[in-house]
Amino acid sequence: MHADWPFWARNKGYRCDRSRRFRDVFNHFGQNQRRFGRISLVAFSTTLLASWESIACLLQDGLINGGPASLVYGLLFAFAGSLATCASLAEMTSMLPTSAGQYHWVAELAPIRYAKSLSYAAGMITGFARLSIAASASYVAATEIQGLLVFNIESYESHD
């Protein structure tokens, strides 16, 4: 047995047949209960993603750099890219349902020799991404507040 295999597969006599391991381990779970309505999903995703702040910031850059045409085509390209990402994540989730994150999928799908190091790297990237998102949300909020002050108070002078 390989020492770097997950604990649930070490002592079961599996060789190199990963699909058999996945079938035996992950497909014995029952169907998950989903109790979400459309309104609650839209409200939660809007709150979580801070969509209104993002749209306010991105419309300004699009209008300055390319005009309305760049906004329309940029929206279409971003929508197509989001659909492709969503389809690939949905495929992995249907194959390996987990509450962990991408590092779990990396540990399961990467070659056994590199699974630990790649999983660690994916976890660290996820951690740094969460920290940078938290910092950027505060920065965007402060920038919007300062923009409102500059716009509404004529005597206000911003200091860098």
DSSP file (Angstrom, degrees, kcal/mol; ACC not computed):
  #  RESIDUE AA STRUCTURE BP1 BP2  ACC     N-H-->O    O-->H-N    N-H-->O    O-->H-N    TCO  KAPPA ALPHA  PHI   PSI    X-CA   Y-CA   Z-CA
    1    1 A M              0   0    0      0, 0.0     2,-0.4     0, 0.0     9,-0.1   0.000 360.0 360.0 360.0 150.6    0.0    0.0    0.0
    2    2 A H    >   -     0   0    0      1,-0.1     3,-1.2    13,-0.1     0, 0.0  -0.701 360.0-145.7 -85.5 133.4    1.0    3.5   -0.6
    3    3 A A  T 3  S+     0   0    0     -2,-0.4    -1,-0.1     1,-0.2     7,-0.1   0.755  96.7  57.1 -70.9 -23.8    1.7    5.6    2.5
    4    4 A D  T 3  S+     0   0    0      6,-0.0    -1,-0.2     2,-0.0     3,-0.1   0.370  80.6 109.1 -93.6   7.7    0.4    8.8    0.9
    5    5 A W  S <  S-     0   0    0     -3,-1.2     5,-0.1     1,-0.1   103,-0.1  -0.463  85.0 -88.2 -71.3 154.5   -3.1    7.3    0.0
    6    6 A P    >>  -     0   0    0      0, 0.0     3,-1.7     0, 0.0     4,-0.7  -0.227  39.5-108.6 -60.7 157.1   -6.0    8.7    2.1
    7    7 A F  T 34 S+     0   0    0      1,-0.3     3,-0.5     2,-0.2     4,-0.5   0.795 115.6  58.6 -60.6 -29.9   -6.7    6.8    5.3
    8    8 A W  T 34 S+     0   0    0      1,-0.2    -1,-0.3     2,-0.1    -3,-0.0   0.612 110.5  41.6 -78.7 -10.0   -9.9    5.3    4.0
    9    9 A A  T X4>S+     0   0    0     -3,-1.7     3,-0.7     1,-0.1     5,-0.5   0.460  91.5  85.2-113.0  -3.0   -8.2    3.6    1.1
   10   10 A R  T 3<5S+     0   0    0     -4,-0.7     3,-0.4    -3,-0.5    -2,-0.1   0.925  96.9  32.2 -69.7 -45.4   -5.0    2.3    2.7
   11   11 A N  T 3 5S+     0   0    0     -4,-0.5    -1,-0.2     1,-0.2    -2,-0.1   0.035  96.1  86.2-105.6  27.0   -6.2   -1.0    4.2
   12   12 A K  T < 5S-     0   0    0     -3,-0.7    -1,-0.2     2,-0.1    -2,-0.1   0.339  97.9-110.4-110.8   7.5   -8.8   -2.1    1.6
   13   13 A G  T   5 +     0   0    0     -3,-0.4     2,-0.2     1,-0.2    -2,-0.1   0.685  61.1 154.8  78.1  18.5   -6.6   -3.8   -0.9
   14   14 A Y      < -     0   0    0     -5,-0.5    -1,-0.2     1,-0.1    -2,-0.1  -0.514  20.3-173.7 -78.6 148.0   -7.0   -1.3   -3.7
   15   15 A R        -     0   0    0     -2,-0.2    -1,-0.1     2,-0.1   -13,-0.1   0.521  61.9 -41.4-104.7-107.6   -4.2   -1.1   -6.2
   16   16 A C  S    S+     0   0    0      1,-0.0     2,-1.6     5,-0.0     3,-0.2   0.346  96.1 115.4-109.0   5.2   -4.2    1.7   -8.9
   17   17 A D     >  +     0   0    0      1,-0.2     4,-1.7     2,-0.1     3,-0.1  -0.581  33.8 171.3 -82.4  89.3   -7.8    1.7   -9.8
   18   18 A R  H  > S+     0   0    0     -2,-1.6     4,-2.8     1,-0.2    -1,-0.2   0.870  74.5  57.1 -67.6 -36.8   -8.8    5.2   -8.6
   19   19 A S  H  > S+     0   0    0      1,-0.2     4,-2.5     2,-0.2    -1,-0.2   0.874 106.4  50.3 -64.9 -34.1  -12.3    5.0  -10.2
   20   20 A R  H  > S+     0   0    0      2,-0.2     4,-2.6     1,-0.2    -1,-0.2   0.903 110.4  50.0 -67.7 -40.4  -13.1    1.9   -8.1
   21   21 A R  H  X S+     0   0    0     -4,-1.7     4,-2.4     2,-0.2     5,-0.3   0.937 112.2  47.5 -60.4 -46.4  -11.9    3.7   -5.0
   22   22 A F  H  X>S+     0   0    0     -4,-2.8     4,-2.8     1,-0.2     5,-0.7   0.924 112.8  48.7 -61.7 -44.7  -14.0    6.7   -5.8
   23   23 A R  H  X5S+     0   0    0     -4,-2.5     4,-1.0     1,-0.2    -1,-0.2   0.923 115.0  44.3 -61.8 -44.9  -17.1    4.5   -6.5
   24   24 A D  H  <5S+     0   0    0     -4,-2.6    -1,-0.2    -5,-0.2    -2,-0.2   0.860 123.8  33.8 -69.8 -34.8  -16.7    2.5   -3.3
   25   25 A V  H  <5S+     0   0    0     -4,-2.4     3,-0.3    -5,-0.2    -2,-0.2   0.920 126.3  30.3 -89.9 -46.1  -16.0    5.4   -1.0
   26   26 A F  H ><5S+     0   0    0     -4,-2.8     3,-0.8    -5,-0.3    -3,-0.2   0.732 109.6  60.4 -94.2 -22.3  -18.1    8.3   -2.4
   27   27 A N  T 3<<S+     0   0    0     -4,-1.0    -1,-0.2    -5,-0.7    -3,-0.1   0.439  85.2  76.7 -89.7   3.3  -21.1    6.8   -4.0
   28   28 A H  T 3  S+     0   0    0     -3,-0.3    -1,-0.2    -4,-0.1     2,-0.1   0.555  73.3 100.5 -87.1  -5.3  -22.5    5.1   -0.9
   29   29 A F  S <  S-     0   0    0     -3,-0.8     3,-0.1     1,-0.1    -3,-0.0  -0.489  75.0-118.5 -76.3 149.4  -23.8    8.3    0.5
   30   30 A G        -     0   0    0      1,-0.2     2,-0.2    -2,-0.1    -1,-0.1  -0.165  44.1 -69.4 -77.7 177.5  -27.5    9.1    0.1
   31   31 A Q        -     0   0    0      1,-0.1     2,-0.2    -2,-0.0    -1,-0.2  -0.477  54.2-118.1 -69.0 134.9  -29.0   11.9   -1.8
   32   32 A N        -     0   0    0     -2,-0.2     2,-0.5    -3,-0.1    -1,-0.1  -0.500  22.5-121.9 -74.1 142.7  -28.4   15.3   -0.2
   33   33 A Q        -     0   0    0     -2,-0.2     2,-0.5     2,-0.0    -1,-0.1  -0.751  24.9-162.0 -85.6 126.9  -31.5   17.3    1.0
   34   34 A R        +     0   0    0     -2,-0.5    -2,-0.0     1,-0.1     0, 0.0  -0.952  17.5 170.4-113.9 120.9  -31.7   20.7   -0.6
   35   35 A R        +     0   0    0     -2,-0.5     2,-0.4     2,-0.1    -1,-0.1  -0.263  35.3 120.8-122.9  45.6  -34.0   23.2    1.1
   36   36 A F        -     0   0    0      4,-0.0     2,-0.2     3,-0.0    -2,-0.0  -0.924  45.2-153.1-114.1 133.6  -33.1   26.4   -0.8
   37   37 A G     >  -     0   0    0     -2,-0.4     4,-2.0     1,-0.1     5,-0.2  -0.517  30.5-108.9 -93.3 169.4  -35.5   28.5   -2.7
   38   38 A R  H  > S+     0   0    0      1,-0.2     4,-2.5     2,-0.2     5,-0.2   0.905 116.9  51.1 -66.7 -40.9  -34.6   30.8   -5.7
   39   39 A I  H  > S+     0   0    0      1,-0.2     4,-2.5     2,-0.2     5,-0.2   0.922 111.0  47.8 -65.0 -42.6  -35.2   34.0   -3.7
   40   40 A S  H  > S+     0   0    0      1,-0.2     4,-2.4     2,-0.2    -1,-0.2   0.880 112.2  50.1 -67.0 -36.2  -33.0   32.9   -0.8
   41   41 A L  H  X S+     0   0    0     -4,-2.0     4,-2.5     2,-0.2     5,-0.2   0.920 113.0  45.4 -66.9 -43.3  -30.2   31.8   -3.2
   42   42 A V  H  X S+     0   0    0     -4,-2.5     4,-2.2     2,-0.2     5,-0.2   0.917 115.1  48.0 -65.7 -42.6  -30.2   35.1   -5.1
   43   43 A A  H  X S+     0   0    0     -4,-2.5     4,-2.1    -5,-0.2    -2,-0.2   0.916 113.8  46.5 -64.7 -43.0  -30.3   37.1   -1.9
   44   44 A F  H  X S+     0   0    0     -4,-2.4     4,-3.0    -5,-0.2     5,-0.2   0.925 113.4  47.6 -66.6 -43.8  -27.5   35.1   -0.3
   45   45 A S  H  X S+     0   0    0     -4,-2.5     4,-2.4     1,-0.2     6,-0.2   0.878 111.9  50.7 -67.5 -35.6  -25.2   35.2   -3.4
   46   46 A T  H  X>S+     0   0    0     -4,-2.2     5,-1.2    -5,-0.2     4,-0.9   0.910 115.0  43.4 -65.6 -41.3  -25.8   39.0   -3.8
   47   47 A T  H  <5S+     0   0    0     -4,-2.1     3,-0.2    -5,-0.2    -2,-0.2   0.920 116.4  46.8 -68.3 -43.8  -24.9   39.5   -0.2
   48   48 A L  H  <5S+     0   0    0     -4,-3.0    -2,-0.2     1,-0.2    -3,-0.2   0.907 118.4  39.1 -66.7 -43.0  -21.9   37.2   -0.2
   49   49 A L  H  <5S-     0   0    0     -4,-2.4    -1,-0.2    -5,-0.2    -2,-0.2   0.560  96.4-134.5 -86.2  -8.6  -20.4   38.5   -3.4
   50   50 A A  T  X5 +     0   0    0     -4,-0.9     4,-2.0    -3,-0.2     3,-0.5   0.940  38.1 173.3  51.4  50.1  -21.2   42.2   -2.8
   51   51 A S  H  >< +     0   0    0     -5,-1.2     4,-2.8     1,-0.2     5,-0.2   0.841  66.9  56.9 -60.7 -38.2  -22.4   42.3   -6.4
   52   52 A W  H  > S+     0   0    0     -6,-0.3     4,-1.8     1,-0.2    -1,-0.2   0.876 108.7  46.8 -66.4 -35.7  -23.7   45.8   -6.2
   53   53 A E  H  > S+     0   0    0     -3,-0.5     4,-2.1     2,-0.2    -1,-0.2   0.911 113.1  49.5 -69.0 -41.8  -20.3   47.2   -5.1
   54   54 A S  H  X S+     0   0    0     -4,-2.0     4,-2.7     1,-0.2     5,-0.2   0.919 111.0  48.9 -63.3 -43.3  -18.5   45.3   -7.8
   55   55 A I  H  X S+     0   0    0     -4,-2.8     4,-2.3     1,-0.2     5,-0.2   0.907 109.5  52.8 -64.3 -40.8  -20.9   46.5  -10.5
   56   56 A A  H  X S+     0   0    0     -4,-1.8     4,-0.8    -5,-0.2    -1,-0.2   0.897 114.8  41.4 -61.9 -39.9  -20.5   50.1   -9.4
   57   57 A C  H  X S+     0   0    0     -4,-2.1     4,-1.3     1,-0.2    -2,-0.2   0.891 115.7  48.6 -74.4 -39.4  -16.7   49.9   -9.6
   58   58 A L  H  X S+     0   0    0     -4,-2.7     4,-2.3     1,-0.2     5,-0.2   0.817 103.2  59.8 -75.5 -30.2  -16.5   47.9  -12.8
   59   59 A L  H  X S+     0   0    0     -4,-2.3     4,-2.3    -5,-0.2    -1,-0.2   0.891 103.3  53.5 -63.8 -37.2  -19.0   50.1  -14.7
   60   60 A Q  H  X S+     0   0    0     -4,-0.8     4,-2.0    -5,-0.2    -1,-0.2   0.944 110.5  44.9 -62.4 -48.4  -16.7   53.1  -14.2
   61   61 A D  H  X S+     0   0    0     -4,-1.3     4,-2.5     1,-0.2     5,-0.3   0.900 113.4  51.0 -63.9 -40.6  -13.6   51.3  -15.6
   62   62 A G  H  X>S+     0   0    0     -4,-2.3     4,-2.1     1,-0.2     5,-1.6   0.899 110.9  47.2 -65.4 -40.5  -15.5   49.9  -18.6
   63   63 A L  H  <5S+     0   0    0     -4,-2.3    -1,-0.2     3,-0.2    -2,-0.2   0.864 115.8  45.0 -70.0 -35.0  -17.0   53.3  -19.6
   64   64 A I  H  <5S+     0   0    0     -4,-2.0    -2,-0.2    -5,-0.2    -1,-0.2   0.922 120.7  36.9 -73.1 -43.8  -13.6   55.0  -19.3
   65   65 A N  H  <5S-     0   0    0     -4,-2.5    -2,-0.2    -5,-0.2    -3,-0.2   0.792 139.2  -4.6 -85.9 -29.7  -11.6   52.4  -21.1
   66   66 A G  T  <5S-     0   0    0     -4,-2.1     4,-0.5    -5,-0.3     3,-0.4   0.529  86.8-130.2-143.7  -9.9  -13.8   51.1  -23.9
   67   67 A G     >< -     0   0    0     -5,-1.6     4,-1.4     1,-0.2     3,-0.4  -0.310  58.0 -38.2  84.7-171.0  -17.3   52.6  -23.7
   68   68 A P  H  > S+     0   0    0      0, 0.0     4,-2.2     0, 0.0    -1,-0.2   0.823 132.9  60.1 -62.1 -32.5  -20.6   50.8  -23.8
   69   69 A A  H  > S+     0   0    0     -3,-0.4     4,-2.6     1,-0.2     5,-0.3   0.911 104.4  49.1 -64.1 -40.9  -19.4   48.3  -26.4
   70   70 A S  H  > S+     0   0    0     -4,-0.5     4,-2.1    -3,-0.4    -1,-0.2   0.845 109.3  53.5 -67.8 -31.2  -16.7   47.0  -24.1
   71   71 A L  H  X S+     0   0    0     -4,-1.4     4,-2.0     2,-0.2    -2,-0.2   0.923 112.0  44.2 -66.1 -43.1  -19.2   46.7  -21.3
   72   72 A V  H  X S+     0   0    0     -4,-2.2     4,-2.1     2,-0.2    -2,-0.2   0.961 119.3  40.1 -67.8 -51.3  -21.5   44.5  -23.4
   73   73 A Y  H  X S+     0   0    0     -4,-2.6     4,-2.6     1,-0.2     5,-0.2   0.877 114.6  53.6 -68.2 -35.8  -18.9   42.3  -24.9
   74   74 A G  H  X S+     0   0    0     -4,-2.1     4,-2.5    -5,-0.3    -1,-0.2   0.895 108.2  50.6 -63.1 -38.5  -17.0   42.1  -21.6
   75   75 A L  H  X S+     0   0    0     -4,-2.0     4,-2.3     2,-0.2    -2,-0.2   0.910 111.2  48.6 -63.9 -42.2  -20.2   41.0  -19.9
   76   76 A L  H  X S+     0   0    0     -4,-2.1     4,-2.2     2,-0.2    -2,-0.2   0.921 113.7  45.5 -65.3 -43.8  -20.7   38.3  -22.6
   77   77 A F  H  X S+     0   0    0     -4,-2.6     4,-2.3     2,-0.2    -2,-0.2   0.905 113.7  49.2 -67.0 -40.4  -17.2   37.0  -22.3
   78   78 A A  H  X S+     0   0    0     -4,-2.5     4,-2.3    -5,-0.2    -1,-0.2   0.880 110.6  51.5 -65.5 -37.1  -17.3   37.0  -18.5
   79   79 A F  H  X S+     0   0    0     -4,-2.3     4,-2.2     2,-0.2    -2,-0.2   0.915 110.4  48.2 -65.3 -43.2  -20.6   35.1  -18.6
   80   80 A A  H  X S+     0   0    0     -4,-2.2     4,-2.0     1,-0.2    -2,-0.2   0.908 112.8  48.3 -64.5 -41.2  -19.2   32.4  -20.9
   81   81 A G  H  X S+     0   0    0     -4,-2.3     4,-2.2     1,-0.2    -2,-0.2   0.885 110.7  50.9 -66.5 -37.8  -16.1   32.0  -18.7
   82   82 A S  H  X S+     0   0    0     -4,-2.3     4,-2.6     2,-0.2    -2,-0.2   0.888 109.0  51.5 -66.5 -38.2  -18.2   31.8  -15.6
   83   83 A L  H  X S+     0   0    0     -4,-2.2     4,-2.4     2,-0.2    -2,-0.2   0.900 109.6  49.7 -64.3 -40.1  -20.4   29.1  -17.2
   84   84 A A  H  X S+     0   0    0     -4,-2.0     4,-2.1     2,-0.2    -2,-0.2   0.918 113.1  46.5 -65.2 -42.3  -17.4   27.1  -18.1
   85   85 A T  H  X S+     0   0    0     -4,-2.2     4,-2.4     1,-0.2     5,-0.2   0.914 112.5  50.4 -63.9 -42.5  -16.0   27.3  -14.6
   86   86 A C  H  X S+     0   0    0     -4,-2.6     4,-2.3     1,-0.2    -2,-0.2   0.892 109.5  51.1 -63.5 -40.3  -19.4   26.4  -13.1
   87   87 A A  H  X S+     0   0    0     -4,-2.4     4,-1.9     2,-0.2    -1,-0.2   0.913 111.6  46.2 -65.8 -41.9  -19.7   23.4  -15.4
   88   88 A S  H  X S+     0   0    0     -4,-2.1     4,-2.1     2,-0.2    -2,-0.2   0.904 114.1  47.8 -69.4 -39.1  -16.3   22.0  -14.5
   89   89 A L  H  X S+     0   0    0     -4,-2.4     4,-2.4     1,-0.2    -2,-0.2   0.879 110.9  52.2 -67.1 -36.3  -16.8   22.6  -10.7
   90   90 A A  H  X S+     0   0    0     -4,-2.3     4,-2.2    -5,-0.2    -2,-0.2   0.885 108.6  51.0 -66.1 -37.1  -20.3   20.9  -11.0
   91   91 A E  H  X S+     0   0    0     -4,-1.9     4,-1.5     2,-0.2    -2,-0.2   0.927 112.4  45.4 -65.3 -44.4  -18.7   17.9  -12.7
   92   92 A M  H  X S+     0   0    0     -4,-2.1     4,-3.2     1,-0.2    -2,-0.2   0.884 112.4  52.0 -66.6 -36.7  -16.1   17.6   -9.9
   93   93 A T  H  < S+     0   0    0     -4,-2.4    -1,-0.2     1,-0.2    -2,-0.2   0.881 108.7  49.8 -67.6 -37.2  -18.7   18.1   -7.2
   94   94 A S  H  < S+     0   0    0     -4,-2.2    -1,-0.2     1,-0.2    -2,-0.2   0.833 117.2  41.9 -69.4 -29.6  -20.9   15.3   -8.7
   95   95 A M  H  < S+     0   0    0     -4,-1.5    -2,-0.2     1,-0.2    -1,-0.2   0.897 133.0  17.4 -81.4 -43.0  -17.9   13.0   -8.8
   96   96 A L  S  < S-     0   0    0     -4,-3.2     2,-0.3    -5,-0.1    -1,-0.2  -0.721  75.6-162.5-131.9  81.5  -16.4   13.9   -5.4
   97   97 A P        +     0   0    0      0, 0.0     2,-0.3     0, 0.0    -4,-0.1  -0.486  27.5 151.3 -68.8 129.9  -18.9   15.7   -3.1
   98   98 A T        -     0   0    0     -2,-0.3    -2,-0.1     1,-0.1     7,-0.0  -0.990  48.8-147.3-153.7 155.4  -17.0   17.4   -0.3
   99   99 A S  S    S+     0   0    0     -2,-0.3    -1,-0.1     1,-0.0     0, 0.0   0.372  85.0  82.3-101.3   2.0  -17.3   20.4    2.0
  100  100 A A  S    S-     0   0    0      1,-0.2     2,-0.3     2,-0.0     3,-0.1   0.998  86.0-122.4 -73.7 -74.5  -13.6   20.9    2.1
  101  101 A G    >>  -     0   0    0      1,-0.1     4,-1.2    25,-0.0     3,-1.1  -0.970  45.4 -42.2 154.8-168.2  -12.6   22.9   -1.0
  102  102 A Q  H 3> S+     0   0    0     -2,-0.3     4,-2.6     1,-0.3     5,-0.2   0.807 123.9  66.5 -63.6 -29.1  -10.4   22.7   -4.0
  103  103 A Y  H 3> S+     0   0    0      1,-0.2     4,-2.0     2,-0.2    -1,-0.3   0.833  99.1  52.7 -63.8 -29.2   -7.5   21.3   -2.0
  104  104 A H  H <> S+     0   0    0     -3,-1.1     4,-1.7     2,-0.2    -1,-0.2   0.916 110.0  47.0 -69.8 -42.6   -9.5   18.1   -1.4
  105  105 A W  H  X S+     0   0    0     -4,-1.2     4,-2.7     1,-0.2     5,-0.3   0.893 111.5  51.7 -65.2 -38.2  -10.1   17.7   -5.1
  106  106 A V  H  X S+     0   0    0     -4,-2.6     4,-2.0     1,-0.2    -1,-0.2   0.921 108.6  51.1 -63.6 -42.1   -6.4   18.4   -5.8
  107  107 A A  H  < S+     0   0    0     -4,-2.0    -1,-0.2     1,-0.2    -2,-0.2   0.836 117.0  40.1 -64.2 -32.1   -5.4   15.7   -3.3
  108  108 A E  H  < S+     0   0    0     -4,-1.7    -2,-0.2     1,-0.1    -1,-0.2   0.842 122.7  36.4 -84.9 -34.8   -7.7   13.2   -4.9
  109  109 A L  H  < S+     0   0    0     -4,-2.7    -2,-0.2    -5,-0.2    -3,-0.2   0.624  96.1  90.2 -99.3 -14.7   -7.2   13.9   -8.6
  110  110 A A  S  < S-     0   0    0     -4,-2.0     5,-0.1    -5,-0.3     6,-0.0  -0.378  94.8 -81.3 -76.7 159.7   -3.5   14.7   -8.7
  111  111 A P    >>  -     0   0    0      0, 0.0     3,-1.1     0, 0.0     4,-0.9  -0.347  43.4-117.4 -57.6 143.9   -0.8   12.1   -9.2
  112  112 A I  T 34 S+     0   0    0      1,-0.3     3,-0.5     2,-0.2     4,-0.4   0.826 112.2  58.8 -57.4 -34.4   -0.1   10.3   -6.0
  113  113 A R  T 34 S+     0   0    0      1,-0.2    -1,-0.3     2,-0.1     4,-0.2   0.858 118.3  29.0 -64.4 -35.4    3.5   11.4   -6.0
  114  114 A Y  T <> S+     0   0    0     -3,-1.1     4,-2.5     1,-0.1     5,-0.3   0.340  90.5 103.0-106.9   5.7    2.5   15.1   -6.0
  115  115 A A  H  X S+     0   0    0     -4,-0.9     4,-2.2    -3,-0.5     5,-0.2   0.899  82.2  45.8 -61.8 -44.9   -0.8   15.0   -4.2
  116  116 A K  H  > S+     0   0    0     -4,-0.4     4,-2.3     2,-0.2    -1,-0.2   0.944 116.4  43.0 -65.7 -47.9    0.4   16.3   -0.8
  117  117 A S  H  > S+     0   0    0     -4,-0.2     4,-2.2     1,-0.2    -2,-0.2   0.905 117.0  46.3 -68.9 -39.9    2.4   19.2   -2.1
  118  118 A L  H  X S+     0   0    0     -4,-2.5     4,-2.5     2,-0.2    -1,-0.2   0.881 112.4  51.1 -69.3 -36.3   -0.1   20.3   -4.7
  119  119 A S  H  X S+     0   0    0     -4,-2.2     4,-2.2    -5,-0.3    -2,-0.2   0.904 110.3  49.5 -65.8 -40.3   -2.9   20.0   -2.2
  120  120 A Y  H  X S+     0   0    0     -4,-2.3     4,-2.3     2,-0.2    -2,-0.2   0.914 111.2  49.5 -62.4 -43.2   -0.9   22.2    0.3
  121  121 A A  H  X S+     0   0    0     -4,-2.2     4,-2.4     1,-0.2    -2,-0.2   0.909 110.5  50.0 -64.1 -41.5   -0.3   24.7   -2.5
  122  122 A A  H  X S+     0   0    0     -4,-2.5     4,-2.1     1,-0.2    -1,-0.2   0.892 111.1  49.7 -64.4 -38.9   -4.0   24.8   -3.4
  123  123 A G  H  X S+     0   0    0     -4,-2.2     4,-2.3     2,-0.2    -2,-0.2   0.898 111.3  48.4 -65.6 -40.8   -4.9   25.3    0.3
  124  124 A M  H  X S+     0   0    0     -4,-2.3     4,-2.6     2,-0.2     5,-0.2   0.901 110.5  50.8 -67.3 -40.2   -2.4   28.2    0.7
  125  125 A I  H  X S+     0   0    0     -4,-2.4     4,-2.2     1,-0.2    -1,-0.2   0.907 110.9  49.8 -62.6 -40.8   -3.7   29.9   -2.5
  126  126 A T  H  X S+     0   0    0     -4,-2.1     4,-2.1     2,-0.2    -2,-0.2   0.908 110.8  49.8 -64.0 -41.6   -7.2   29.6   -1.2
  127  127 A G  H  X S+     0   0    0     -4,-2.3     4,-1.9     1,-0.2    -2,-0.2   0.925 112.3  46.1 -63.0 -45.4   -6.2   31.1    2.2
  128  128 A F  H  X S+     0   0    0     -4,-2.6     4,-2.4     1,-0.2    -1,-0.2   0.856 110.4  54.9 -65.9 -34.5   -4.4   34.0    0.6
  129  129 A A  H  X S+     0   0    0     -4,-2.2     4,-2.2    -5,-0.2    -1,-0.2   0.907 107.4  49.7 -64.8 -41.2   -7.3   34.6   -1.7
  130  130 A R  H  X S+     0   0    0     -4,-2.1     4,-2.0     2,-0.2    -2,-0.2   0.906 111.6  48.8 -64.6 -40.6   -9.7   34.8    1.2
  131  131 A L  H  X S+     0   0    0     -4,-1.9     4,-2.1     1,-0.2    -2,-0.2   0.917 112.3  47.7 -64.6 -42.5   -7.4   37.3    3.0
  132  132 A S  H  X S+     0   0    0     -4,-2.4     4,-2.6     1,-0.2    -2,-0.2   0.854 109.7  53.1 -69.9 -32.8   -7.1   39.5   -0.1
  133  133 A I  H  X S+     0   0    0     -4,-2.2     4,-2.1     2,-0.2    -1,-0.2   0.917 109.1  49.5 -65.9 -41.9  -10.9   39.4   -0.7
  134  134 A A  H  X S+     0   0    0     -4,-2.0     4,-1.3     1,-0.2    -2,-0.2   0.909 114.1  45.4 -62.6 -41.4  -11.4   40.6    2.8
  135  135 A A  H  X S+     0   0    0     -4,-2.1     4,-2.0     1,-0.2    -2,-0.2   0.891 111.8  51.2 -69.5 -39.1   -8.9   43.4    2.4
  136  136 A S  H  X S+     0   0    0     -4,-2.6     4,-2.6     1,-0.2     5,-0.2   0.847 104.7  57.1 -70.3 -31.9  -10.2   44.5   -1.0
  137  137 A A  H  X S+     0   0    0     -4,-2.1     4,-2.1     2,-0.2    -1,-0.2   0.918 109.3  45.7 -63.1 -42.0  -13.8   44.7    0.3
  138  138 A S  H  X S+     0   0    0     -4,-1.3     4,-2.4     2,-0.2    -2,-0.2   0.900 112.7  51.1 -66.0 -40.2  -12.7   47.2    2.9
  139  139 A Y  H  X S+     0   0    0     -4,-2.0     4,-2.4     2,-0.2    -2,-0.2   0.915 110.5  48.0 -63.8 -43.6  -10.6   49.2    0.3
  140  140 A V  H  X S+     0   0    0     -4,-2.6     4,-2.4     2,-0.2    -1,-0.2   0.912 111.7  49.8 -64.9 -42.4  -13.6   49.4   -2.1
  141  141 A A  H  X S+     0   0    0     -4,-2.1     4,-2.2    -5,-0.2    -2,-0.2   0.924 112.6  47.0 -62.7 -43.9  -15.9   50.6    0.6
  142  142 A A  H  X S+     0   0    0     -4,-2.4     4,-2.4     1,-0.2    -2,-0.2   0.887 111.7  51.2 -65.5 -38.2  -13.5   53.2    1.8
  143  143 A T  H  X S+     0   0    0     -4,-2.4     4,-2.3     2,-0.2    -1,-0.2   0.896 110.0  49.2 -65.9 -39.9  -12.9   54.4   -1.8
  144  144 A E  H  X S+     0   0    0     -4,-2.4     4,-2.1     2,-0.2    -2,-0.2   0.899 111.0  49.8 -66.5 -39.5  -16.6   54.7   -2.4
  145  145 A I  H  X S+     0   0    0     -4,-2.2     4,-2.0     2,-0.2    -2,-0.2   0.920 111.9  48.0 -64.0 -42.5  -17.1   56.7    0.8
  146  146 A Q  H  X S+     0   0    0     -4,-2.4     4,-2.5     1,-0.2    -2,-0.2   0.881 109.7  53.3 -66.4 -36.7  -14.2   59.0   -0.2
  147  147 A G  H  X S+     0   0    0     -4,-2.3     4,-2.1     2,-0.2    -1,-0.2   0.890 108.1  50.1 -64.0 -38.6  -15.7   59.4   -3.7
  148  148 A L  H  X S+     0   0    0     -4,-2.1     4,-2.2     2,-0.2     5,-0.2   0.888 110.5  50.4 -65.8 -38.4  -19.1   60.4   -2.2
  149  149 A L  H  X S+     0   0    0     -4,-2.0     4,-2.5     2,-0.2     7,-0.3   0.930 111.5  47.0 -64.6 -44.9  -17.3   63.0    0.0
  150  150 A V  H  < S+     0   0    0     -4,-2.5    -2,-0.2     1,-0.2    -1,-0.2   0.881 115.6  46.9 -62.8 -38.3  -15.4   64.5   -2.9
  151  151 A F  H  < S+     0   0    0     -4,-2.1    -1,-0.2    -5,-0.2    -2,-0.2   0.864 122.1  32.2 -73.0 -37.1  -18.6   64.6   -5.0
  152  152 A N  H  < S+     0   0    0     -4,-2.2     2,-0.6     1,-0.2    -2,-0.2   0.713 113.0  56.9 -99.0 -22.7  -20.9   66.1   -2.3
  153  153 A I    ><  -     0   0    0     -4,-2.5     3,-1.1    -5,-0.2    -1,-0.2  -0.932  59.9-167.2-116.8 112.7  -18.5   68.4   -0.3
  154  154 A E  T 3  S+     0   0    0     -2,-0.6    -1,-0.1     1,-0.2    -4,-0.0   0.803  86.9  54.1 -70.5 -28.6  -16.7   71.0   -2.3
  155  155 A S  T 3  S+     0   0    0      2,-0.0     2,-0.3     0, 0.0    -1,-0.2   0.503  83.0 111.6 -83.7  -2.6  -14.3   72.0    0.4
  156  156 A Y    <   -     0   0    0     -3,-1.1     2,-0.5    -7,-0.3    -3,-0.0  -0.543  47.6-168.8 -76.1 132.5  -13.1   68.4    0.9
  157  157 A E        -     0   0    0     -2,-0.3     2,-0.2     2,-0.0    -2,-0.0  -0.986  15.1-137.6-121.5 124.9   -9.5   67.7   -0.2
  158  158 A S        -     0   0    0     -2,-0.5     2,-0.5     2,-0.0   -12,-0.0  -0.587  13.5-153.9 -82.2 143.6   -8.3   64.1   -0.4
  159  159 A H              0   0    0     -2,-0.2    -2,-0.0     1,-0.1    -1,-0.0  -0.969 360.0 360.0-118.8 130.3   -4.9   63.2    0.9
  160  160 A D              0   0    0     -2,-0.5    -1,-0.1     0, 0.0    -2,-0.0   0.455 360.0 360.0 -82.5 360.0   -2.9   60.3   -0.4
